Amino acid sequence: MRHPQKEQMRAHYESHDISLKELGALYQVPYRTLVRWKNNEKWEAKRAQARVQVEVIKDKLTNHQLNTFLGAKKQEIKDSIKQNLKHLDIDPIVLECITETSSGWYNLGNKVCFN
């Protein structure tokens, strides 16, 4: 029997820094089931984030442009994550929520900013 939220769980796993145990608790799915799906279907942890182009995150910043820059870069990150998850069959609204929660971080050299 196919789990109705399987694609959503995969998208969440591939776009967030989350363990399979945490994912199982979040969706109330047994850990061993998630391990089997991960291995059989080649799920990759943080796959969507890892494939975001490095220059999107590492552009030079100036203090007076920081807020504008972060807003634009957040959108670029969201677009890249959506592109990297397009192979999954999930509802567009769910995809938007997933990308919104996974794009709220920025690694700016030594500083980490959260949106």
N, C-alpha and C positions, 0 to 999 in steps of 0.2 A: 504494500500500500504506500502510495506516495504522500509524503507529508505536505500539507497545503502551504506551509511557509518555508519550504526547503530552499527555494531560490532566494528568498528574502534573508534567510539565515546565512547563506553563502555570501551574499552581497555585504551583509553586516560584517562577517568574518574577514572578507577581503578588503574592506575599507576602514576598519577600525583596529586599534591595538587591543585585541581581546583574545583571551585564551578559549580553547574549546570548552573547558569547564565553565567559564563565565558565560559563554554563549548558551550552553545547555541550561544553565540556571535561568537565564533571561527568557528563553523560549520554552522552558520546561520539556526538554528533550534529553534522553539519556546520553551521557558522555560517550559511551562506547558506540552508540549510533552515529554521533558526529564524527568520531574517529574513522569509522567505516566509510562514511560519505566522503570525508576529507581525502582518504587514501584512494578510494575507488574513482573519485571524480577529479582528483588532483587540485583540491582547493589549496590556495596559497595565502597564508596569513599576510595581511596588509598589502596584498598584491596591487590594489588600486593606488595606494599611497606611494608605494615603492616606484611605480612607473611614472609618477608626476615628474615632469622635467625639472632637472636640478636648477636651471636658471630661473624658474618661476619662484623658487624659494630663496635663492642667493643673490638676487639683484641688489645693487647698492642703494642705500636709503639716505635721505636727509631728514632731519627732525621735523621740519615744517611740512613735509610731504608724507609723513608716516601714515596718517589715517586714510588719506586718499589712496596711497599705494597699497595698504593692507586690504582695503575693500576691493580694489581691482585684482589683486593677487588671489584673494579668497575666491573670487569668481573664476579665475583661471584654474585654480586648484579644483574647484567643484566641477568645472567643465572637463578637466582631465580625468577626474575620478569617474564621472558619468561615462566618458568614452571608454575607460578601462573596464567598466561593468556592463557595457552594451550587449555582451554575449549572454547575459542572464535574462530570463523572462520574468521580470517583476513589474509591478504597477508603477507608472510614472510618479505618482504621488509618494509612494514608498521610497522610490529611488531618490527623489528630491530630499526627503527627510534624512535618508542615509548620507547623502553627500553634504547636507547642511551640518550634520553632527561630526562628520569626519574631516571637514575642512576648516574647523575652528582653531587650528594650531598653525604656528609659523615658526620655523627655526631660522633665526636671523643671526648667523654667526654664533656667538656665545650666548645670546639672549633668546629666550623662548617667550613668545607672546601668545596669549590666549584671547580669542575673540568671544 
